[in-house]
Amino acid sequence: MAIGATFAKRKTPAKPVRNWRGAILHWLRRALALAALILLAVGLALWWAARWTPPREQYPLQGVTIDAGNGPVHWGSIKAAGADFAYIFATDGDRRVDPMYARNMAAAREAGVRTGPIHRYDLCKLATDQAANFIRHVPRRADALPAVVWLDYDDRCPDRPTRALLLSELATFLAQIEAHMGKRSLIAPGPNFEADYKVTSGIARTTWLRRDFFAPDYGAHPWAMWQANDYVRLSGADGTVGWNVVRPEGMSDE
């Protein structure tokens, strides 16, 4: 038999045909499984964040921050959730008032929760006008917790005064509201605000600092109160509330 005929009878091996449909389905299954794991992890993280509070044995005194965004608050449920006190947003700048402030203060006291007012300081408004707004809407009470001055940036106000001017205005504001309340106030600067203005080294007041899940590491001196979680969800309030702890006496920063 001729060599040519021998080669002619041999069949050329068929090229493997890729199963593109199967490969795509396999890839999709893996992608969907990965997406499901990611969604599960995110869901667990959100579930944990909505419930986490610092250990009670380390921080015996704990409480909430409440504003109008929390809707009609059921204060009995808030107390049952472990809140020993509540700070309630009262006034903002020189005109604005939290519409739920008076109702929240009265209902919280009726439920046996100690309360204190918060004023959002506005860099675009005069200190005397802001103090007048606070004094007009926050009555003096011997059993009230010290007022808090909330210091942070606001998109509604583009002004950025010098540090010297801010400290001077803030001192004026504090002097006026403290004369009204009969006790010294707390200052609560956010981390960015404190980094820019170093308020805690310029104003000699007890500080309330903020950092989710980890103790704050900013400020010129140790914090007295820490907003530890701004994502807590409680059955007695709409949305999320801030959860705060008081520094125990003798606690170090280490």
C-alpha positions in Angstrom: 0.0 0.0 0.0 1.3 3.4 -0.9 2.4 5.7 1.9 0.1 8.4 0.6 -2.9 6.0 0.8 -2.0 5.1 4.4 -2.0 8.8 5.4 -5.2 9.4 3.5 -7.1 6.8 5.6 -6.1 8.3 8.9 -8.6 10.7 10.5 -7.5 14.0 11.7 -8.2 14.2 15.5 -11.2 16.5 16.2 -10.4 19.7 18.1 -12.1 19.8 21.5 -15.2 22.0 21.4 -15.4 24.3 24.4 -18.6 24.2 26.3 -19.0 28.0 26.6 -22.5 27.7 28.0 -21.4 25.5 30.8 -18.4 27.7 31.5 -20.6 30.8 31.7 -23.1 29.0 34.0 -20.3 27.8 36.2 -18.9 31.4 36.5 -22.3 32.8 37.2 -22.9 30.3 40.0 -19.5 31.2 41.6 -20.3 34.9 41.2 -23.7 34.5 42.8 -22.3 32.5 45.7 -19.7 35.2 46.3 -22.3 37.9 46.1 -24.5 36.0 48.6 -21.5 35.7 51.0 -20.8 39.4 50.7 -24.5 40.3 51.3 -24.5 37.9 54.3 -21.4 39.5 55.7 -22.8 43.1 55.2 -26.1 42.0 56.8 -24.3 40.6 59.8 -22.2 43.7 60.2 -25.2 45.9 60.1 -27.0 43.7 62.5 -24.1 43.8 64.9 -23.6 47.6 64.5 -27.3 48.2 65.3 -27.0 46.4 68.6 -23.4 46.9 69.8 -22.8 49.0 72.9 -19.7 49.1 75.2 -19.7 46.6 78.0 -21.8 47.7 81.0 -19.2 46.3 83.4 -16.6 48.7 82.0 -19.0 51.7 81.6 -21.8 51.5 84.1 -23.5 54.8 83.0 -24.8 54.7 79.5 -27.4 56.7 77.6 -28.8 57.9 74.2 -28.8 60.9 71.9 -32.2 61.8 70.5 -33.5 64.3 68.0 -36.7 64.9 65.9 -35.5 62.4 63.4 -36.3 59.6 65.9 -40.0 60.4 65.7 -42.4 60.0 68.7 -40.1 58.3 71.2 -41.4 55.6 73.6 -39.3 56.5 76.6 -40.3 53.5 78.6 -38.7 51.3 75.9 -35.6 53.5 75.8 -35.2 53.1 79.5 -35.8 49.3 79.3 -33.1 49.1 76.7 -30.6 50.3 79.3 -30.5 54.1 78.9 -29.7 55.8 82.2 -29.8 59.2 80.6 -30.7 61.0 77.4 -29.2 64.0 75.7 -31.8 65.7 73.5 -31.2 68.1 70.7 -32.9 71.4 71.6 -31.7 74.4 69.5 -29.6 75.0 66.4 -28.0 78.3 65.6 -29.9 81.5 66.3 -33.4 80.5 65.3 -33.9 76.8 64.8 -35.5 74.6 67.5 -36.0 70.8 67.4 -39.8 70.4 67.1 -39.8 67.4 69.4 -37.5 68.8 72.1 -40.1 69.9 74.6 -42.2 66.7 74.2 -39.1 64.5 74.5 -37.8 66.2 77.6 -41.2 65.9 79.4 -41.8 62.3 78.4 -38.2 61.2 79.2 -38.5 62.7 82.7 -41.8 61.1 83.2 -40.2 57.7 82.3 -37.5 58.3 84.9 -34.7 59.1 82.4 -32.4 62.0 83.3 -32.1 64.5 80.4 -29.9 67.3 79.2 -30.1 69.7 76.2 -27.9 69.9 73.2 -27.3 73.1 71.1 -25.8 72.8 67.6 -23.3 75.7 67.3 -23.5 77.6 64.0 -20.3 79.2 62.8 -22.3 81.6 60.7 -24.3 83.1 63.6 -23.3 85.5 66.5 -22.8 83.8 69.9 -25.2 86.2 71.6 -28.0 85.4 69.2 -27.4 81.7 69.6 -27.4 82.0 73.3 -30.7 84.0 73.2 -32.2 81.2 71.1 -31.1 78.5 73.6 -32.3 80.5 76.7 -35.6 81.2 75.1 -36.4 77.5 74.5 -34.5 75.6 77.2 -35.9 76.2 80.7 -33.6 76.2 83.7 -34.0 73.1 85.8 -32.0 72.0 88.9 -32.4 68.3 87.9 -31.2 68.8 84.3 -27.9 67.5 83.1 -25.3 70.0 81.9 -26.0 71.5 78.5 -23.9 70.4 75.6 -22.5 72.5 72.8 -22.3 70.4 69.6 -19.4 71.6 67.5 -19.2 70.4 63.9 -19.2 71.6 60.3 -22.5 72.2 58.5 -23.1 72.4 54.8 -25.5 75.3 55.4 -22.6 77.5 56.7 -19.5 78.1 54.6 -17.9 80.4 57.1 -14.6 79.3 58.7 -13.6 81.9 61.3 -10.2 82.1 62.7 -9.5 80.0 65.8 -9.1 83.2 67.9 -12.5 84.5 66.8 -14.2 81.1 67.3 -12.8 80.7 70.8 -13.9 84.2 71.7 -17.4 83.7 70.4 -17.7 80.3 72.0 -16.6 81.7 75.4 -19.3 84.3 75.1 -22.0 81.7 74.2 -20.9 79.5 77.1 -20.9 82.3 79.6 -24.5 83.3 78.7 -26.0 79.8 78.7 -24.2 78.8 81.8 -25.5 81.8 83.7 -29.0 80.7 82.6 -28.6 77.0 83.4 -26.7 77.5 86.6 -24.0 74.9 85.8 -21.0 74.5 83.4 -21.6 73.0 80.0 -19.9 70.3 78.1 -18.3 70.8 74.6 -18.7 68.1 72.0 -16.4 68.8 69.0 -16.3 66.3 66.1 -12.8 65.0 65.2 -12.4 67.2 62.1 -13.6 70.3 63.9 -11.2 69.6 66.8 -8.3 68.9 64.4 -8.9 72.4 62.8 -9.7 74.5 65.9 -8.2 72.5 68.8 -11.2 73.7 70.9 -10.4 71.3 73.8 -7.1 73.0 74.5 -8.6 76.5 74.1 -11.8 76.1 76.1 -11.6 74.7 79.6 -14.7 72.5 79.7 -15.5 68.9 80.1 -15.5 67.1 76.8 -17.8 64.7 75.0 -16.0 63.1 72.0 -17.3 60.9 69.2 -15.9 57.8 67.5 -17.9 54.7 66.5 -16.9 51.4 68.1 -13.4 52.6 69.3 -12.6 55.0 72.1 -11.8 58.5 70.8 -8.1 59.3 70.5 -8.3 63.0 69.9 -8.7 66.0 72.2 -6.3 67.8 74.5 -7.4 65.9 77.6 -9.3 62.7 78.4 -13.0 62.6 77.4 -15.7 62.5 80.1 -18.3 61.1 77.7 -18.0 59.1 74.5 -20.5 58.7 71.8 -19.6 55.1 71.0 -22.1 54.1 68.4 -24.2 56.3 66.2 -26.0 53.4 64.5 -27.9 51.8 67.4 -31.5 50.9 66.7 -34.0 50.6 69.6 -37.6 49.6 69.5 -38.7 52.8 71.2 -37.4 55.2 68.5 -37.4 55.5 64.7 -34.1 55.3 62.8 -30.8 55.2 64.7 -29.8 56.8 67.9 -26.4 57.7 69.3 -25.3 55.6 72.2 -23.1 57.2 74.8 -21.0 56.2 77.8 -19.6 58.1 80.8 -16.0 57.6 81.7 -15.7 55.9 85.1 -13.7 57.7 87.7 -10.1 56.6 87.7 -10.2 55.2 84.2 -6.9 55.6 82.2 -6.5 56.2 78.5 -4.6 53.0 78.0 
